[in-house]
Amino acid sequence: MAEILNLALLAFSGGGEASGGLLDVNPGLIFWVVVTFIFLLLVLKKIAWKPILASLDEREALIKDSIDSAEKAQKEAEKLLKKNEANLAKAEEQAQKVIAQGREYAEKVKSQMLEESKSEAARMIKEATAQIERKNQEAFNKLKDQVAEIAIEAAEKIIRENLDKEKQTKLIDKYLKDLNKN
């Protein structure tokens, strides 16, 4: 501090010599440069230092927020990616289940249709067999009736020619007995 006062004193004293060289030390000039520099620092500290620091702090906060939001977005993207992969796996599993159910249903329908066609074929065969049996029975009955009719006509002719009243009575009695037995 003493040196600064000495320099200030020398600056005000004027030194008595007139010097004009560039490399000459002028204590008065040094003093005023120092005073001006300190004054400028104080003015800058009062006026500009706080806004500059505030601007730097604001920029630092903005960069920090940007980094934080980028990290958050990256975490959310990773979370969404994992969720999408899980949903994709779940959808694939459900698709496999649907395909398996479709195959199972198709097999069930196929076996059901096969059973129905088999039962329908069996029913048709049974009906055809029954109808054939009825037709055979009808034909047999018709044939039997025709044979019986022919036999009766032939018997009638023979009886008229060969039988008298006594033989006819015996024959009718015998026929009635046979009829009662059946």
trRosetta pair geometry for C-beta under 8 A, 3 or more apart (Angstrom, degrees):
i j d omega theta_ij theta_ji phi_ij phi_ji
1 4 5.7 -48 -154 30 39 111
1 5 6.7 38 149 -16 66 103
2 5 5.7 -55 -154 36 37 111
2 6 6.4 40 149 -21 67 104
3 6 5.5 -51 -149 34 35 114
3 7 6.3 35 152 -19 66 104
4 7 5.7 -53 -150 37 32 111
4 8 6.3 34 150 -20 64 105
4 34 7.7 -146 -141 131 103 161
5 8 5.5 -52 -147 36 33 113
5 9 6.3 36 153 -21 65 105
6 9 5.7 -54 -148 35 31 113
6 10 6.3 30 154 -17 64 106
7 10 5.7 -53 -147 37 32 111
7 11 6.3 35 153 -24 63 106
7 27 5.2 -154 -161 -159 69 106
7 30 6.1 -78 -179 96 123 123
7 31 5.8 168 132 -74 95 94
8 11 5.6 -54 -150 32 31 114
8 12 6.6 20 156 -11 65 105
8 27 7.9 -140 -69 156 12 107
8 31 5.0 113 -106 -123 62 135
9 12 6.1 -61 -149 39 30 101
9 13 6.2 33 155 -27 65 109
10 13 5.7 -53 -144 29 31 115
10 15 6.8 40 -178 -71 82 93
10 27 3.7 7 105 94 112 165
10 28 7.4 -128 113 -49 68 66
11 26 7.6 77 -120 150 80 71
11 27 4.3 -126 -67 120 71 83
11 28 3.2 132 -162 -93 81 52
11 29 7.3 -162 -131 9 109 36
11 30 6.7 -133 -83 54 122 80
11 31 3.9 -82 -26 4 169 137
11 32 7.2 170 -175 -21 145 83
12 28 6.7 132 -55 -105 33 101
12 31 7.9 -33 -36 48 75 168
13 16 7.9 -37 142 -26 94 80
14 28 7.2 23 -94 -47 43 142
15 26 7.9 -117 -2 -136 148 68
15 27 7.3 135 -56 28 120 106
15 28 8.0 -120 -13 -17 108 109
19 24 4.3 -178 135 -155 135 169
19 26 7.4 -162 70 -78 112 97
20 24 7.4 81 56 18 11 143
21 24 4.2 109 65 -23 94 104
25 30 7.1 7 -174 -40 86 129
26 29 4.0 55 93 13 112 115
26 30 6.7 169 89 -16 59 83
27 30 5.4 -51 -145 35 38 115
27 31 6.3 42 155 -24 67 102
28 31 5.7 -50 -150 32 31 113
28 32 6.5 22 155 -10 63 107
29 32 6.0 -60 -148 42 31 105
29 33 6.1 34 154 -22 66 107
30 33 5.7 -55 -146 36 29 112
30 34 6.3 28 155 -18 65 107
31 34 5.9 -59 -151 37 28 108
31 35 6.2 24 154 -16 66 109
32 35 5.5 -50 -138 40 35 111
32 36 5.9 36 159 -19 66 107
33 36 5.8 -56 -145 40 26 110
33 37 6.1 30 153 -22 63 108
34 37 5.6 -53 -145 35 29 113
34 38 6.3 26 156 -16 64 105
35 38 5.9 -54 -146 38 29 108
35 39 6.1 30 154 -18 64 109
36 39 5.6 -54 -143 40 30 113
36 40 6.0 32 155 -21 65 107
37 40 5.7 -54 -146 37 27 112
37 41 6.4 31 152 -21 63 104
38 41 5.6 -51 -149 35 32 114
38 42 6.4 32 152 -18 65 104
39 42 5.7 -55 -149 36 31 110
39 43 6.3 29 153 -17 66 107
40 43 5.7 -53 -144 39 31 110
40 44 6.1 30 156 -17 65 108
41 44 5.7 -57 -144 41 28 110
41 45 6.1 30 155 -23 65 106
42 45 5.6 -52 -144 34 29 112
42 46 6.3 24 157 -14 64 108
43 46 5.9 -59 -147 40 29 107
43 47 5.8 -6 167 9 68 116
43 48 8.0 40 127 7 70 98
44 47 6.4 -68 -126 54 23 88
44 48 4.8 -43 -155 47 68 111
44 49 5.8 88 139 -44 73 91
45 48 7.9 -17 -46 55 11 70
45 49 4.5 1 -133 -5 42 144
46 49 7.4 67 9 23 18 105
47 51 7.9 -25 149 8 53 114
48 51 6.0 -68 -154 47 44 104
48 52 5.7 41 155 -22 79 111
49 52 5.8 -60 -147 39 28 110
49 53 6.1 23 158 -15 66 109
50 53 5.8 -56 -141 41 29 108
50 54 5.9 31 157 -21 65 108
51 54 5.4 -53 -139 39 31 113
51 55 6.1 35 157 -22 65 104
52 55 5.7 -53 -148 36 29 112
52 56 6.3 27 152 -16 63 106
53 56 5.6 -54 -145 39 32 110
53 57 6.1 33 154 -20 66 106
54 57 5.6 -52 -144 38 30 111
54 58 6.1 33 153 -22 64 106
55 58 5.6 -52 -144 36 29 113
55 59 6.3 29 154 -18 63 105
56 59 5.7 -53 -146 38 31 110
56 60 6.2 33 152 -21 64 106
57 60 5.5 -53 -147 37 31 113
57 61 6.2 31 153 -19 65 106
58 61 5.7 -54 -147 37 30 111
58 62 6.2 33 152 -21 64 106
59 62 5.5 -52 -146 36 31 114
59 63 6.3 31 154 -18 65 104
60 63 5.8 -54 -148 37 30 109
60 64 6.2 30 152 -19 64 107
61 64 5.5 -54 -144 39 31 112
61 65 6.1 32 154 -19 65 105
62 65 5.7 -52 -145 37 28 110
62 66 6.3 31 153 -21 63 106
63 66 5.6 -52 -147 35 31 113
63 67 6.4 31 153 -18 64 104
64 67 5.8 -54 -149 37 31 110
64 68 6.2 31 152 -18 65 107
65 68 5.6 -54 -144 39 31 112
65 69 6.1 27 158 -16 67 106
66 69 5.9 -54 -142 40 28 106
66 70 6.2 30 155 -20 63 107
67 70 5.7 -55 -147 36 29 112
67 71 6.3 29 153 -18 64 105
68 71 5.8 -54 -148 37 30 109
68 72 6.2 30 152 -19 65 107
69 72 5.4 -51 -143 39 34 113
69 73 6.1 38 154 -21 66 104
70 73 5.6 -51 -144 37 30 111
70 74 6.3 32 153 -21 63 104
71 74 5.6 -53 -148 35 31 112
71 75 6.4 32 152 -18 65 104
72 75 5.7 -53 -149 36 32 111
72 76 6.3 30 152 -17 65 106
73 76 5.6 -54 -145 40 32 111
73 77 6.1 35 153 -22 65 105
74 77 5.6 -51 -146 35 31 113
74 78 6.4 32 153 -18 64 103
75 78 5.7 -53 -149 36 31 110
75 79 6.2 33 150 -20 65 106
76 79 5.4 -52 -145 38 33 113
76 80 6.2 34 154 -18 66 104
77 80 5.7 -51 -145 38 31 110
77 81 6.2 37 152 -24 63 105
78 81 5.5 -50 -147 34 31 115
78 82 6.5 31 153 -17 64 103
79 82 5.8 -54 -151 37 31 109
79 83 6.2 30 150 -18 65 108
80 83 5.4 -54 -144 40 33 113
80 84 6.0 35 155 -20 67 105
81 84 5.7 -52 -144 37 28 110
81 85 6.3 30 154 -19 62 105
82 85 5.7 -52 -147 36 31 112
82 86 6.3 31 152 -19 64 105
83 86 5.6 -54 -149 37 31 111
83 87 6.2 31 151 -18 66 106
84 87 5.5 -51 -143 39 33 111
84 88 6.1 37 154 -22 65 105
85 88 5.6 -52 -146 35 30 114
85 89 6.4 31 153 -18 64 104
86 89 5.7 -53 -148 37 31 110
86 90 6.2 32 151 -19 65 107
87 90 5.5 -54 -145 39 32 113
87 91 6.1 33 154 -20 66 105
88 91 5.7 -52 -144 37 30 110
88 92 6.3 31 154 -19 63 105
89 92 5.7 -53 -148 36 30 112
89 93 6.3 33 152 -21 64 105
90 93 5.6 -53 -149 35 31 113
90 94 6.3 30 152 -17 65 105
91 94 5.6 -53 -146 39 32 110
91 95 6.2 37 152 -23 65 104
92 95 5.5 -50 -147 34 32 114
92 96 6.5 35 152 -19 64 102
93 96 5.7 -52 -152 34 32 112
93 97 6.5 33 148 -19 64 104
94 97 5.4 -50 -149 35 36 114
94 98 6.3 38 151 -21 67 102
95 98 5.6 -51 -147 35 33 112
95 99 6.3 34 152 -19 65 104
96 99 5.6 -52 -147 37 32 112
96 100 6.2 32 153 -18 65 106
97 100 5.6 -55 -146 39 31 110
97 101 6.2 30 154 -18 66 106
98 101 5.7 -54 -145 38 30 110
98 102 6.2 35 152 -23 64 105
99 102 5.6 -52 -148 34 30 114
99 103 6.4 30 153 -18 64 103
100 103 5.8 -52 -148 36 32 110
100 104 6.2 32 152 -19 65 107
101 104 5.5 -53 -145 39 32 112
101 105 6.1 34 154 -20 66 106
102 105 5.7 -54 -145 38 28 110
102 106 6.2 30 154 -20 64 106
103 106 5.6 -54 -147 36 30 112
103 107 6.3 31 153 -18 65 105
104 107 5.8 -54 -150 36 30 111
104 108 6.3 32 151 -20 64 107
105 108 5.5 -54 -147 36 32 113
105 109 6.2 31 154 -18 67 105
106 109 5.8 -53 -144 38 30 109
106 110 6.1 34 153 -22 64 107
107 110 5.5 -53 -145 36 30 114
107 111 6.3 25 157 -14 65 105
108 111 6.0 -56 -146 39 28 105
108 112 6.1 28 153 -19 64 110
109 112 5.6 -55 -144 39 30 112
109 113 6.1 30 156 -19 66 106
110 113 5.9 -55 -146 37 27 108
110 114 6.3 28 153 -20 62 108
111 114 5.5 -53 -146 37 32 115
111 115 6.3 35 153 -20 65 104
112 115 5.7 -53 -148 36 30 111
112 116 6.2 29 153 -18 64 107
113 116 5.6 -53 -144 39 32 111
113 117 6.2 30 156 -18 66 105
114 117 5.9 -54 -145 38 28 107
114 118 6.3 29 154 -19 63 107
115 118 5.7 -55 -147 37 30 111
115 119 6.2 24 156 -14 66 107
116 119 5.9 -56 -144 40 30 106
116 120 6.0 31 155 -20 65 108
117 120 5.5 -51 -141 39 31 112
117 121 6.2 34 155 -21 64 104
118 121 5.7 -53 -147 36 29 110
118 122 6.3 29 153 -18 64 106
119 122 5.5 -51 -145 38 33 112
119 123 6.2 37 152 -21 65 105
120 123 5.6 -52 -146 37 31 113
120 124 6.2 31 154 -19 64 106
121 124 5.7 -54 -146 37 31 111
121 125 6.2 32 153 -19 65 105
122 125 5.7 -53 -146 37 31 111
122 126 6.2 32 153 -21 64 107
123 126 5.6 -54 -146 36 30 112
123 127 6.2 29 154 -17 65 106
124 127 5.7 -52 -145 38 31 110
124 128 6.1 31 154 -19 65 107
125 128 5.7 -55 -145 39 29 110
125 129 6.1 31 154 -20 65 107
126 129 5.7 -53 -146 37 28 111
126 130 6.3 28 154 -18 63 106
127 130 5.7 -54 -145 38 31 110
127 131 6.1 30 155 -19 66 107
128 131 5.6 -54 -145 38 30 110
128 132 6.2 32 153 -20 65 105
129 132 5.7 -52 -146 36 30 111
129 133 6.2 33 152 -21 64 106
130 133 5.5 -53 -147 36 31 114
130 134 6.3 33 152 -20 65 103
131 134 5.6 -50 -147 35 33 112
131 135 6.3 33 153 -18 65 105
132 135 5.7 -54 -147 39 31 111
132 136 6.2 34 152 -20 65 106
133 136 5.6 -53 -147 37 30 112
133 137 6.2 30 153 -19 64 106
134 137 5.6 -55 -146 37 30 110
134 138 6.1 31 153 -20 65 105
135 138 5.6 -52 -145 37 31 112
135 139 6.2 30 154 -18 65 106
136 139 5.7 -55 -145 39 29 109
136 140 6.0 30 153 -21 65 107
137 140 5.6 -52 -144 37 30 111
137 141 6.1 31 155 -19 65 105
138 141 5.7 -53 -145 37 29 110
138 142 6.2 30 153 -19 64 107
139 142 5.6 -54 -146 38 30 112
139 143 6.1 31 154 -19 65 107
140 143 5.6 -55 -146 39 29 111
140 144 6.0 33 152 -23 65 107
141 144 5.5 -52 -144 36 30 114
141 145 6.3 32 154 -20 64 103
142 145 5.7 -52 -149 35 29 111
142 146 6.4 28 152 -17 64 106
143 146 5.6 -55 -148 38 31 111
143 147 6.1 30 154 -18 67 106
144 147 5.8 -53 -144 38 29 109
144 148 6.1 30 154 -20 64 107
145 148 5.6 -55 -145 38 28 111
145 149 6.1 31 153 -22 64 106
146 149 5.6 -53 -147 35 30 113
146 150 6.3 29 154 -17 65 105
147 150 5.7 -54 -147 38 31 109
147 151 6.0 32 153 -20 65 108
148 151 5.5 -55 -145 39 30 112
148 152 6.2 32 154 -22 65 105
149 152 5.7 -52 -146 34 29 110
149 153 6.3 28 154 -18 63 105
150 153 5.7 -55 -149 37 30 110
150 154 6.2 27 153 -16 65 108
151 154 5.7 -56 -145 40 30 108
151 155 5.9 29 155 -20 66 109
152 155 5.6 -53 -141 39 29 110
152 156 6.1 37 154 -27 63 105
153 156 5.6 -51 -148 31 28 116
153 157 6.7 28 153 -18 61 103
154 157 5.8 -54 -153 34 33 110
154 158 6.3 27 152 -15 66 108
155 158 5.6 -57 -146 41 33 108
155 159 5.8 31 156 -20 69 110
156 159 5.8 -54 -139 38 26 108
156 160 6.2 27 159 -20 62 107
157 160 6.0 -54 -148 33 26 110
157 161 6.5 17 156 -12 60 110
158 161 6.0 -67 -155 41 29 106
158 162 5.8 -12 164 12 70 119
159 162 6.3 -75 -129 54 26 86
159 163 4.6 -13 -167 8 73 128
159 168 6.9 94 -180 -100 116 93
159 171 7.3 -147 -125 88 126 172
160 163 7.2 -25 -70 41 14 92
162 167 7.7 -78 125 104 80 158
163 167 4.2 -136 -147 89 88 121
163 168 4.9 108 148 -60 131 83
163 171 6.9 -49 -126 -5 148 144
164 167 5.5 91 48 15 65 102
164 168 7.1 -124 100 -9 31 95
165 168 5.7 -56 -146 35 31 113
165 169 6.6 33 156 -22 64 104
166 169 5.9 -53 -153 30 31 111
166 170 6.7 28 152 -14 64 105
167 170 5.8 -55 -150 38 35 111
167 171 6.2 36 153 -21 67 109
168 171 5.7 -55 -145 38 31 113
168 172 6.3 31 156 -19 65 107
169 172 5.9 -55 -148 36 29 109
169 173 6.4 31 154 -19 63 106
170 173 5.8 -55 -149 35 31 112
170 174 6.3 31 154 -19 65 107
171 174 5.7 -54 -148 37 30 112
171 175 6.3 31 153 -20 64 107
172 175 5.6 -53 -146 36 31 113
172 176 6.4 32 154 -20 64 105
173 176 5.8 -56 -149 36 30 110
173 177 6.5 31 152 -19 64 104
174 177 5.8 -54 -150 34 32 111
174 178 6.4 30 153 -16 65 106
175 178 5.8 -54 -148 38 32 110
175 179 6.2 36 151 -24 64 108
176 179 5.4 -52 -145 35 32 116
176 180 6.5 35 154 -21 64 102
177 180 5.8 -54 -151 32 31 110
177 181 6.6 34 150 -22 63 105
178 181 5.6 -53 -152 32 34 116
178 182 6.7 25 155 -12 66 105
179 182 6.1 -59 -150 38 31 104
